[in-house]
Amino acid sequence: MSSIHKSLSSLLAEIENSFEKQGISIDPNERNHGLPLNNMECVYLFDFSLNKIIFHQGFDKVFGYQEKEMTLEDIFDKYHPEDKPYIQSIVRSVVSQLIKITVPEFLNVLNMSYRFRKANGQYANILSNTIVYKTNDQDRLEQVLIKYTDISFTTDSEAVEWKIDETFLNEKEVNEQVYGDKIIFTDRELQVIDKMFKGLSNDEISSDFYISKHTVATHRKNIFLKSNCNDIKELRVFCKKNGIKH
């Protein structure tokens, strides 16, 4: 398991602890079924046989959107522009694997954290859980339940983080789908690379950009993961070879 996935696992633990400190009740049985539990959570149900969202609830209280008919295009439009390519690639890879295998119902197959635009134009950091909600007679995927949790009170990360259920899914395939041979650094990652090449520490980069040390550390991990480099020296060579300006 890569360090980026370990980072998300740590974030999940932090969220659990934060909920407990705030006195927010989280019922394990309800959580496994992906049901909305408090005013920071909302859900939608997507049916693959109909190719549409057939149910959604809570987007008004969490993000300020009116409860009306919602499409996947509506959802995708609200991803942060820098996060969207990664989210779509990850989802596409996971779904392409799921439709080829038999899976049990109520399996949490994918966790992601990224930025989602609210009705007021501001971006919230959210945790999304993708859960197999219904299968057909052949135990093939039919419906997935997506639960969004606003975790802005826990993190201000600008990086997309993800974790899959490796019991049923192939992590290598997802990595290849997301990154492939084409290396795409976000504008923020290019800024972090510039600071790294100048020898700045995570604390110094965090101070310069007014972001948390956790976010800087995640950017570093993503940069090395995308470039397949192990240190700054290798990263310098990689950027020069690929004409990446920073």
C-alpha positions as CSV (number, residue, x, y, z in Angstrom):
1,M,0.0,0.0,0.0
2,S,1.4,3.4,-1.0
3,S,2.1,6.3,1.4
4,I,-0.7,8.3,-0.1
5,H,-3.2,5.6,0.9
6,K,-1.7,5.5,4.4
7,S,-2.2,9.3,4.6
8,L,-5.9,8.8,3.9
9,S,-6.2,6.1,6.5
10,S,-4.8,8.5,9.0
11,L,-7.3,11.1,7.9
12,L,-10.2,8.7,8.4
13,A,-9.0,8.1,12.0
14,E,-8.8,11.9,12.6
15,I,-12.3,12.4,11.3
16,E,-13.6,9.6,13.6
17,N,-11.9,11.3,16.6
18,S,-13.2,14.7,15.6
19,F,-16.8,13.5,15.4
20,E,-16.4,11.9,18.9
21,K,-15.0,15.1,20.4
22,Q,-17.9,17.1,18.9
23,G,-20.4,14.6,20.3
24,I,-21.7,13.5,16.9
25,S,-23.2,10.1,17.0
26,I,-21.9,7.6,14.4
27,D,-23.6,4.2,14.4
28,P,-21.3,1.5,12.9
29,N,-24.3,-0.4,11.5
30,E,-25.7,2.6,9.8
31,R,-22.4,3.7,8.5
32,N,-21.9,0.4,6.8
33,H,-25.1,0.9,4.9
34,G,-24.0,4.4,3.8
35,L,-27.0,6.2,5.4
36,P,-26.7,10.0,6.2
37,L,-26.1,10.4,9.9
38,N,-25.7,14.1,10.7
39,N,-25.8,17.6,9.2
40,M,-22.4,17.2,7.6
41,E,-23.3,14.2,5.4
42,C,-25.4,13.6,2.3
43,V,-25.9,10.8,-0.1
44,Y,-26.9,9.9,-3.7
45,L,-27.8,6.5,-5.2
46,F,-26.8,5.8,-8.8
47,D,-28.4,3.0,-10.8
48,F,-26.2,1.5,-13.6
49,S,-29.1,-0.2,-15.4
50,L,-30.9,3.2,-15.7
51,N,-27.6,5.2,-16.0
52,K,-29.0,7.9,-13.6
53,I,-29.2,9.1,-10.0
54,I,-32.4,7.7,-8.6
55,F,-32.2,9.1,-5.1
56,H,-30.3,11.9,-3.3
57,Q,-30.7,13.6,0.1
58,G,-28.9,16.2,2.2
59,F,-27.2,18.3,-0.4
60,D,-29.2,21.3,0.8
61,K,-28.0,21.1,4.4
62,V,-24.4,20.3,3.6
63,F,-23.7,22.3,0.5
64,G,-26.6,24.7,0.2
65,Y,-28.1,23.3,-3.0
66,Q,-31.9,23.0,-3.4
67,E,-33.3,19.5,-3.4
68,K,-34.2,19.0,-7.0
69,E,-33.4,16.3,-9.7
70,M,-29.7,15.8,-9.8
71,T,-27.5,14.3,-12.6
72,L,-23.9,13.0,-12.6
73,E,-23.1,16.1,-14.7
74,D,-24.3,18.3,-11.8
75,I,-22.0,16.4,-9.4
76,F,-18.9,16.4,-11.7
77,D,-19.4,20.2,-12.3
78,K,-18.8,20.9,-8.6
79,Y,-15.4,19.2,-8.4
80,H,-12.5,21.5,-8.1
81,P,-10.9,21.9,-11.6
82,E,-7.6,20.7,-10.3
83,D,-9.1,17.6,-8.7
84,K,-11.6,16.7,-11.4
85,P,-9.2,14.8,-13.8
86,Y,-7.9,12.6,-10.9
87,I,-11.4,11.9,-9.5
88,Q,-12.8,10.9,-12.8
89,S,-9.9,8.7,-13.6
90,I,-10.0,6.9,-10.3
91,V,-13.8,6.4,-10.5
92,R,-13.6,5.2,-14.1
93,S,-10.9,2.6,-13.2
94,V,-12.8,1.4,-10.1
95,V,-16.1,1.0,-12.0
96,S,-14.4,-0.7,-15.0
97,Q,-13.1,-3.3,-12.6
98,L,-16.3,-3.7,-10.6
99,I,-18.5,-4.4,-13.6
100,K,-16.3,-7.4,-14.5
101,I,-16.5,-9.2,-11.1
102,T,-19.0,-10.4,-8.6
103,V,-19.2,-8.3,-5.4
104,P,-21.1,-8.4,-2.2
105,E,-23.6,-5.8,-1.3
106,F,-22.7,-3.0,1.2
107,L,-19.0,-3.3,0.3
108,N,-17.2,0.0,0.7
109,V,-15.0,-0.2,-2.4
110,L,-13.6,3.3,-2.6
111,N,-12.8,6.2,-0.2
112,M,-11.6,9.6,-1.6
113,S,-11.0,13.0,-0.2
114,Y,-11.1,16.1,-2.5
115,R,-12.6,19.6,-2.9
116,F,-16.3,20.1,-3.7
117,R,-17.9,23.5,-4.6
118,K,-20.7,24.7,-2.3
119,A,-23.7,26.9,-3.5
120,N,-21.9,30.0,-2.1
121,G,-18.9,29.3,-4.4
122,Q,-16.5,28.3,-1.6
123,Y,-14.9,24.8,-1.7
124,A,-15.4,22.3,1.1
125,N,-13.0,19.4,1.7
126,I,-15.1,16.2,1.5
127,L,-14.7,12.5,2.1
128,S,-16.6,10.4,-0.3
129,N,-17.4,6.7,0.3
130,T,-18.5,4.6,-2.6
131,I,-20.5,1.6,-1.5
132,V,-22.0,-1.3,-3.5
133,Y,-25.6,-0.9,-2.6
134,K,-27.4,-3.4,-4.8
135,T,-26.3,-6.3,-7.1
136,N,-28.3,-8.3,-9.6
137,D,-29.1,-12.0,-9.6
138,Q,-25.6,-12.8,-10.8
139,D,-24.1,-10.7,-8.0
140,R,-23.0,-8.1,-10.5
141,L,-23.0,-4.4,-9.7
142,E,-26.3,-2.6,-10.2
143,Q,-26.4,0.3,-7.8
144,V,-23.8,2.3,-5.8
145,L,-24.4,4.6,-2.9
146,I,-22.1,7.6,-2.6
147,K,-21.9,9.3,0.8
148,Y,-20.3,12.7,1.1
149,T,-19.0,14.0,4.4
150,D,-17.8,17.6,4.9
151,I,-14.4,17.2,6.6
152,S,-13.3,20.8,6.2
153,F,-13.1,21.1,10.0
154,T,-10.4,18.4,10.0
155,T,-8.3,19.2,6.9
156,D,-7.6,21.9,4.3
157,S,-5.8,19.6,1.9
158,E,-5.6,20.6,-1.7
159,A,-4.6,17.1,-2.9
160,V,-6.8,14.2,-4.0
161,E,-6.3,11.2,-1.8
162,W,-7.8,7.7,-2.3
163,K,-8.0,4.2,-1.0
164,I,-9.6,1.1,-2.5
165,D,-10.7,-2.2,-1.2
166,E,-7.8,-4.3,-2.4
167,T,-9.6,-7.6,-1.6
168,F,-11.7,-7.1,-4.8
169,L,-9.9,-4.4,-6.7
170,N,-6.4,-4.1,-8.3
171,E,-4.5,-1.0,-7.0
172,K,-2.0,-1.2,-9.8
173,E,-4.6,-0.9,-12.5
174,V,-6.0,2.2,-10.8
175,N,-2.6,3.8,-10.6
176,E,-2.0,3.2,-14.3
177,Q,-5.4,4.6,-15.2
178,V,-4.9,7.7,-13.1
179,Y,-1.2,8.5,-13.9
180,G,-0.2,6.3,-16.8
181,D,2.8,7.5,-18.8
182,K,1.6,11.1,-18.8
183,I,2.8,13.1,-15.8
184,I,0.4,15.9,-14.9
185,F,1.4,18.2,-12.0
186,T,-1.1,20.6,-10.7
187,D,-0.3,24.3,-10.4
188,R,0.1,23.9,-6.7
189,E,2.4,20.9,-7.1
190,L,4.6,22.9,-9.5
191,Q,4.8,25.6,-6.9
192,V,5.8,23.0,-4.2
193,I,8.4,21.6,-6.6
194,D,9.9,25.0,-7.0
195,K,10.1,25.4,-3.2
196,M,11.5,21.9,-2.8
197,F,14.3,22.7,-5.4
198,K,15.1,25.8,-3.3
199,G,15.6,23.5,-0.3
200,L,12.6,24.7,1.8
201,S,11.2,22.4,4.5
202,N,7.6,21.4,4.8
203,D,7.1,24.0,7.6
204,E,8.5,26.7,5.4
205,I,6.4,25.7,2.4
206,S,3.4,25.5,4.6
207,S,4.0,29.0,5.9
208,D,4.6,30.5,2.4
209,F,1.4,29.1,1.0
210,Y,-0.7,29.3,4.1
211,I,-1.6,25.6,4.0
212,S,-1.1,22.8,6.5
213,K,2.0,20.7,6.9
214,H,-0.2,17.7,6.1
215,T,-1.2,19.2,2.8
216,V,2.5,19.9,1.9
217,A,3.5,16.4,2.8
218,T,0.7,15.0,0.6
219,H,1.8,17.2,-2.3
220,R,5.3,15.8,-1.9
221,K,4.1,12.2,-1.9
222,N,2.0,12.8,-5.0
223,I,4.9,14.5,-6.8
224,F,7.2,11.6,-6.1
225,L,4.5,9.0,-6.9
226,K,3.6,10.6,-10.3
227,S,7.3,11.1,-11.3
228,N,8.4,7.7,-9.9
229,C,11.3,9.5,-8.2
230,N,12.8,8.8,-4.8
231,D,14.6,12.0,-4.0
232,I,15.1,15.7,-5.1
233,K,18.1,14.8,-7.3
234,E,16.0,12.3,-9.3
235,L,13.1,14.8,-9.5
236,R,15.4,17.5,-10.9
237,V,16.6,15.2,-13.6
238,F,13.0,14.1,-14.3
239,C,11.7,17.6,-14.7
240,K,14.6,18.6,-16.9
241,K,14.2,15.6,-19.1
242,N,10.4,16.1,-19.5
243,G,10.6,19.8,-20.0
244,I,8.6,20.5,-16.9
245,K,8.9,24.2,-15.9
246,H,8.3,25.2,-12.3
